Structure formats: structure tokens, C-alpha cells
Amino acid sequence: MRSVLALLAASIGLCCAGLAAAQPVGQFPFALTREGQMLGAVEGEVASFKGLAYAAPPLGALRWRPPQPTAESSEMHTAYEYGAPCLQPSLPAAREDCLTLNVFRPFGVDGPLPVMMFIHGGAFVMGTASDPVFDGARLAQAGLIVVTVNYRLGVLGWLTHSSLSEGGSGNYGLMDQIAALHWVHDNIAAFGGDPNNVTLFGNGAGATSIALLMLCRQARGLFHKAILQSLPGRAALHSPQEAELVSAHFVEGLASEPDLRAVPPARLLADEDRLLEKFAHAFVPAIDGSLVTEDIAAGFTAGHESRVPLIIGSNDDETRFGDELDVQDELAASGRMIDGLRELYPSLAKPSELKARFYTDKVFSEPARQLARLHAATGAPSFRYRFGYVPEARRASPDRGHGRELQFIFGVEGVPGAGIFSRRDREVASRIRGYWINFARSGDPNGPGLPRWDAAADRDRLLLITNDRIASGDDPLAERLDRIAGESRK
């Protein structure tokens, strides 16, 4: 039914071209881009445009090359369905032809409206913008344009090899994100969006990507605010030598293939899996001297990042399924044994709880505090948070916490990865979403009906989101994080 209504509305607009041109863009579920006329679908108060190509399919000769422009067209294209996820072993529907994005906007509302572009996480080897948790409708209802984007993953996104890489860079996933930002800059006005008011937000690998974009000269001016959720801010990127070494291991397994750009995708995934068993972080961004010139912590310490308004924070529990090896690695790197952890966390008894808490603080909580301090020192508005709220139905047996805040921000319920909220859960979600929306509009998360969120400045002020309250305060973990910070600098 919605498709019929969308077609009818678009047909009226197209048949009366002069009238359509004179109407506000929000009145019709279609948009004119360089790739053609995009016909969207309307559901309730939101129009969506799914599976829009922002770059040419990276197939054949374009595999392991920078994203190329799409072909210009004057034809009409329906945009009702998500594009395929980028190639990854966990999703059978994944394809190489995946460089698409999705646009959600309030229907019947004219612009220009603030734009929020979401970059998904997934350790750079999995994830997709079509995840039902990332439906942008609830955010768009508040008067925003929401964009969710796919980018190349795994071996296709992050392979650095001299026989393939152009200019020595294998950061194809980052190149894709920059290409998507250019597409937004050039086309978002056709959807009612303001290209001069773009906020990037994402968690995990998405947050890492955004922090790298803040340090990337090729992305300057393409976005104007940033939200970094659960950023492992002190993680060291691969050096050029490390990236080449890992990639050489991968290419060795395909030595019998005359043309690596012609290897079937299934074979690539099989070899990627084998390499990931040996090197858990084989395919991640690497320092290439061009797009990526330094680690995130080093870049922020030097003040090289874009001085845009920033929200940065983490969750009380940042573990996730499959993290056991990462937790053990961080524990070994710190030189601490279980008894040493008990000194830091005297109220915890179980070794598993001690390890999880230390991993969360060392990898996420302490780096978020440090990056907030460094960014605030540049004079840019900076706001820090810690998210500790657990949905009421899960408190007896909480699931792992990495990414838990996403359902509250997107406001999606009853889909895979997102349970049903209680009334209290929805109240908290509305407030968190309100902060994100206000920030996207103005660079300040504060607004009517919300508890005051103090800027980080050079202090340890942050917004604490717990089961009991939402309030700004001094960081209760400050002393512990000071000790961890001291160890990190050794």
C-alpha cells in the first residue's frame, strides 16, 4: 500500500513538473540526484529512500580500488529496498556490490534539516546499514535527515598489498565513507537536508572510523559535528609494515590465482576466515601516510583533529560475544594478575567480572575521558557520557553491554537485536535520543525537559546514565582511571 501511495504521489509531481518544482521537497517521496530521480516509500510520518548507490559497484577491475563515481542518469529508480550488505561470512545475502546508503526524512516537512549520518560498527569485518536496529525513522520523526551507510569490510575493505594498492593505501573502507560524505554534500539538499549541518555518529568500529575522519584532511568540511560511542581510543593502528605483512599472508594463500581481482567472493571469504583465526585484527585501518597518518590518541594529543563539537562516551560494560581473547590480551599487556585487579576493584569477586570491568575501563572508559579532555583543550565544545542503563526486562540476567545504547538512540523495538521496552525504558530512550537530536541541530545536547549536561571542559564532568537517574556529575571512577592512565603511558 505504501508503495502505491508513493508511486501515486510521485506520478502527480512528475506529471505536473512545474508544480512539483515549486513545492517544498518534503511534500513528495522522490528526490532528484545525479544518478536519477529516486522514488521513495512513505510509512506514517517518514519517507525512506533505501539502497541508493553512492559509488560505482567495486567489482572486477574496481576491486581493491578507491570508490568511483556513479553514472549520471535521468531515469526514475525505486528506492524501496535496502542494498546488499558488504561481503562478510555471517550474512548469506552479502555481496561485493554494496556501496549504498539509506535516507530517512520526515514526510511533509520542508528543509533544510540537520543531517545525521550513522557509521555502523562490527570490528571492520561485519555489520550492515540494513540492520533493523539502525532504522532511522524515529530520529527522522524529530525533524532530521538520517543517513545510514555501507562500506567495504574485511579483506575487501582493508587489504594493503603493493600489487593491489594504489598509492600504498588499503583503507578502502575509509575511502568509501569519504565518498558517502561527498554524496551527502552533493545530494542531501534534494531530500530536504542541510549539507552544512552534518553530524557523524557511530559506535565501535564506526566510532573509530569517525575519529579517523576527524584527523583526515580529505574529510575536512564534509561534516560539522561528531558523536563517538564506545571508541577504543588508545588502540594502536597497524603500521604500514604490519599491514603489508598481514596482507602478504593473505595473498600467499592465493598464489595460484593469476588475477586476484577475479577470485570468486566465496574463496576470498574462506581465506579471510583462515587468516582471522591467526590474526584476530588482520583487517582494520592502517597508517598509510595519506588518509591515515597517526594513531587516534597521538592525533588528538597533537591537536590535529577537526575542531568540531564532540560527544564522546562509553558504556558501563563494553564486553561482547567473542571478546574473550581481547580481554586476555589487555590483561596480559597490563602485566596485572587477578590479585592485582582486586586492588582496583575491591567490590568484585568473580575473575570473569574483574576481567570484564578492567577491559571496559582500559579500552573504553579511560580513553574516552582522555580524548574528551584533549578535544576540550582545543576550545571545541566537548561533552562526555557514560551509559549504564539496562532495560528493565534484562536486569536479572544482563546481556553483554557493547552497543546497548544503540536501541535507545534509534528507538527501535521488537526486531532482531532489540527487545521490547518498558515504559521506563522508553522514557530513558526518549531523553537519550533528545540529547543526540539537540546536538545534531546546534552542537549542544541540552534542551527543554532534559537534565543539564555539563560540558567536559578540562574537568571530569560527564553525563551519568544509570538505572536510577540521568545527571551530570564528577566522574566517580576518576581515581581508578588515573591509575589505569598511568599504566597506559608506561
N, C-alpha and C positions, 0 to 999 in steps of 0.2 A: 504493500500500500504506500509506504513512504517513497519508494522508487517511482511509483506512478505520479504521486504528488510532485516529486522533484522534477520529473520529466515535463509535467504539465506547466509548472511554474517557469521552467527554463524555456519551454516552447513559446509561451506567451512573450517572454522577454526577448527571445531571438526573432520572433516574427515581427515584433514591434521594436526594431533595432533602435530607432531614435528615442523611443520612450524608455527602453531599457538603459540606454546610455545616460539618461537624465535621472534615473532612480538611484537612491543610495545603494551601495554594493550589498549591504546586509539584507535587502529585500528579496534577493534571488539566490538560489542554491547553485550558482555557477560562477566561475571566475575565468577571466581571460589571461593566460600566461603565454610565454613564448612557445611553449610546447603545444598550445591549442586551447580550446575552450573546455574547461573542466566542469563536468556536471556532478554535483554532489547529492547527498541524501539528507533528508531532514527527519529528525526524530525529536519530538517535543519542541524544546526551545533551542536546539542546537543543530547546526548544519555541519556535516562532516565530509571531508574530501580525502579518500584513502588511496594509498598506492600510487602517489604522484612521483614520477621519476625526476630526481634532481641531477642525475648524471646518466651518461650512456651505460648500458649493461657492460660490466667489466669482464667480458667473455673473450675467449680466443686470444687474439693479439693484444687485447686490453687487460688480460690477467696480469697482475703484479705491475700495473702501471698507474700513474695518477688518474683520478677520475676525469673523464672527458665530457664536454657539453652535450646535452641532448639535442636532437634535431628540432629545428623550428617547424611549426605546423599551424595551420588554421582550422584543423578538423576538431570536431567535438569528441571528447572522451568521457566515458562514465567513470566515476571515481567512488564506487560503492564498496569495493573490497580491498582489504589490506594486501600489500605486496608480500611476496615470499620472504621469510626470514633469511638472513645471510647464512651461508653454509656452515653447519655445525652438526656434530654427530647425534645430538639428543633430539633433534626435530626432523622427522622424515620429510616434511614439506619444505625444508630449507633448500635454497638454490643459490647459485652464483649471481644470477640476475636479481639483485636485491637492493639496489641503491634507490630506495624510495622513502618518502616521508608521508605523514598524515597531518591534516589540518582540521582543527575543530574551531568553530566560531559561533557566537550567539546569532541565531536566525532572527532577522528583522531588526538588527541593531547596526547602525552605521558607525564607521570608524572616523579617524584612525584609533585603533585599540592597541593596548600594550600586548606584546608578544612574549610567550614563554615557550622556549624550545627545550625539550627533555632529551637527555642522552642516557640511554639505559646502561646498567651495569652487566656483570657476568664474567668478570676476570679476563675480559678481552677475547674469550673463546666461545661464549654463548650469550644468549639473550636476544630479544627482538622488540621492536616498537609495537608489534601487534599483540604483545602480552595483554590479556584482558584487564590486568591491574592498571595499565597505563592508558586507559580510556580517558581522553581529555574533556569529556562532556561536562562534568561537574565544575571544573575550573572555567571552562568556556562560558557556562551559565552566568558567571560573575562579571561578564563583560570583557573577557580576554580572548586572544587568539592563542591556541595551544598547538604546538608542532611536536610530533614525536618522530624520531629518525632512526633508520637502519644504517649501519656502517659495517665494512668488511671485518671479519673476525678470524681468529686462529691463524693458520698458515697463510691464508689469502689476505689477511689484514696486516700481518706484522713480520713477514719474511724479508730478511736483509741478506741479499746474496749478490756478489759482484756481477754474476752473469745475467741477473734479472733487474736489479735495482737501477733506477735512473738517478744519477746524481748521488748515489750512495745511500739513499733513504729507502727503508722498507716500511715506513709508518703510513701505510695506505689507509688504515682506518682513520687516522687523524686527518689525512688529506680529504677523505670522504666527509668528515664532519665540517671541515672548512668549506668544501663545495656546497654542503647543505646550508651553511650560513650565507654563502653568496646567493644561493637560490632564494632564501628568505629575504635577503636585502633587495633582490631584484623583483620579486613576485608577491610578497606578502601584502602589499597595498591592494592588490586585486581581490584579496579576501577580507579587506577591511582592517588590516594590521598596520602598525606604525613601524617602519623599518629603522627608525631612530630610537626605538624603545624596546629593545630585545633583551630578555633575561634568559641566561642558560641555567638549567638546573639538572642535577643527576646525582646518583649515588654510586659508591664503589668505583668500578672502572669508569663509569660515567663522570664521577667527580674528578677522578684522576685526569680524564680527558679535558675537562673544563679548566682545571688548574694549568695544564699544559697549554691550552689555548690562551689563557691569561698571560703566559710567558712567550707566546708565539707572535712574532711581528706580522706574519701573514694573516693573522686573525684580528689584528687591531682595527677598531672601528666597526666591526661586524656585530658586536654585542656590547651591552652597556651596563649590565649587572650580572652577578653570578651567585649561585647557591651551590655550595659544596657539601653534600650529605655523605657522611661516613667515608672521608678521604684518608687513605693511608699515607699521610703527608710526608713521612720520613723515608718511605720506601725508595731504595736506590733503583734507578733505571738501568737497563743494560747499557754498557759501554759499546762503542762501535765494534770493538774486538769480540766482546761477548756475543753480540747479536750475530756477527758473521760466523762465529764458531757454532752456535746453536743451529743456524740456518744451514751450515755446511753438513752437519749431522743429518738434517732432513734431506738435503739434496743427494747425499751419498746413497740413501735408500732408493733413489730413483735414477741411479747411474745408468741403468739400461734404457732409459727413456730418451729418445732423440730430441724431443721438444717438450719441455716442462709445461709449456702453456697449452699443450694438447692432452695432458694426462687427465683421465676421467676423474670427476669430483670424488667418487667413492674411493678411489685409490689414494687421493690426497688425504681424505679423512682418516683412512686406515693408517697411513704413515704418520699423520698428526697424532693420533691416539697413542701409537707406539712411542713417539718422542715425548709426549706429555707424561707418560709413565716414568720416564727417566728424569725429565726436567719439567717440574710442575708449572713453572712460569716461563716456558720456552717462547711463547708468542705474546709479547707485550711491547709497548712503546720502547724505543731505544734512542739514545742520544745520537743524532745524525749530523749535527753541526749546522743544520739549516732550519727545519721545523722545530726540532728539539735540541737545545744547546746546553742544558744543565738539568740537574735534579730539581724537583719542585722546592724542597726545603732550601737549597742553595739559591735558587732564583728569587724566592721571597726574602731570604736574608739579605740579598744584594739589592732588593727593591726593584727588580726588573719586571714585575708583573704589571699588567694594566691596572690603573688606579680607579677601578670601578667599585661601586657599592657591593659589599660582600656579606652573605650569610654563610657561616660555616659551623658545622657541628657533627655530633656523633650520637650513637645510641648507648644505653647502659650496658647492653650485651651485644657485641658485634660478631659473635660466632655464627657459623652457618654450617650446614651439612657439608662434609668433606674438608673441614678446616683442621683436622687433627694434625696433619703434617705441618701446616703453617704454625700452629700453636707450639708444637715441639721445636720447630726451628727457632722461633722467637725466644723460647725459654733457653735453648742451648746458646743462642747468640748473647743472651744477657749474662750467662755464667751463673745463673741462680738455680739452686735446687729447691725442692718443695719446702724445706725448712726456711729457706730464705724468703720464699713467697709468704710464709706465715707471718713473718715480721711486717710485711707490707699490708697483709690482710688478716689481722688477728681474729676477726669475727667469722672467718670462713674455715671450714674443717676439711671438706672433701677435696682431694687433689684435683679432681676434674673442675670444681668450682674455682679453685685457686688459679689453675692454668688459664681458664676462660677469662677471668677477671684481669689477670696480668696481660693477656693477649689484647683484650679490649683497650686497656689503658695505654699500653706501649705503642700499639699500632695505630690507634684512632684518637683516644681522648687527649693524650699529651700533644701529639702533632697538631690537632685542631686548635688547642689553646695557643701553641707557639705561632702558627700561621695567622691566627686572629690578631695576636699582638703585633706581629711584623707588618701585617697589612694596615692595621690601625695607625702604626707609626708613619706610614706614608701620607696620612691625612685623609685617606678614603674611609667613608662610613663602613663600619665593620660590626657585625652582630654575631654572637656565638650562642649555641644552644646545646643542651644535652637531652635526648629523648629517652625517657624511661617508662613511658606509659605502656601497659599491657592490656589488651582488650579483656573485658571482664570475664568472658567465657573461657579464656585461656589461662587464667591466673593459677589455677590448681596445677596445671602442667604446661608451663610456657614453652612455646617453640623457640627455636633459635632466633636471635634478635636482629641480625643484619638485614636491613631492608624493611624492618617492621613499620617504619614511619611512612612508607610509600602509600599504603592503603589509606592512611589518614589524609595525606595530601591530595590524592586523586579522588577519594571519597567513593570508591567502588566497593560494592558488596555482593556476596553470593556468586562469585566467579572463581575459577581455579586460582589458588593463591591468595584469596581474600574471603574471609568468613563473613558472617552476619554480625553487625554491630548492635550493641545495646544502646539504649537512649543516652547513657553517659558517654559511651564511646563516640557517638555521633556529635555530641556537644564538644568533646575534645577535638575531633576531626574538623569540625567547623571552625574552631579557633585556630588550629594549626594552618588550615587552608587559608584562613583570613590573613594570617601573617604573610604567607607566601604571596598572596594576591596583592596586598598593600605594597609589599616590597617591589613586585613587578611593575606596579603603577608608578611609584615615586622614589624608590630606593630606600624607603623607611618602612619597616614592617608594622609599625604602630598605627592604631586607628581606633575609632569609637567601639566600645564594647569589648576591647581586648585588654588583658593585663599588660601593664607597661613593660616593654622590652628595652632594657638599658643597652646602649652601645658598649662594645668591648673596651674601647679606648686603650689605655695601657694597663688596665687593671684586669682582674679575673672575674669581671661581671659576665654573667651569661643567663640565658633563659632556661630554667629547670622545668621540665615537663614530666611530672610524676603521676602516679595513680591518685595522689591526694590533691595536687594543686599545679597550677602553672604560674610561675612568678620569677622575676629577676632576682638574682642574689649573687653573693660572692661564691666562688667555686668551693664546695665542701671537700673536694679532692685535691685542693691546691698543694698541700704538703706532700702527699703521695706522688703527685705528678712532678713536683720539684725533684724528688729523689730519682724518679724514672728519667726525667730530662737530663739530670746529671750523668746518669749511666749512658744515655744515648749519645752524649757528646764525647765520651771517652774513646 
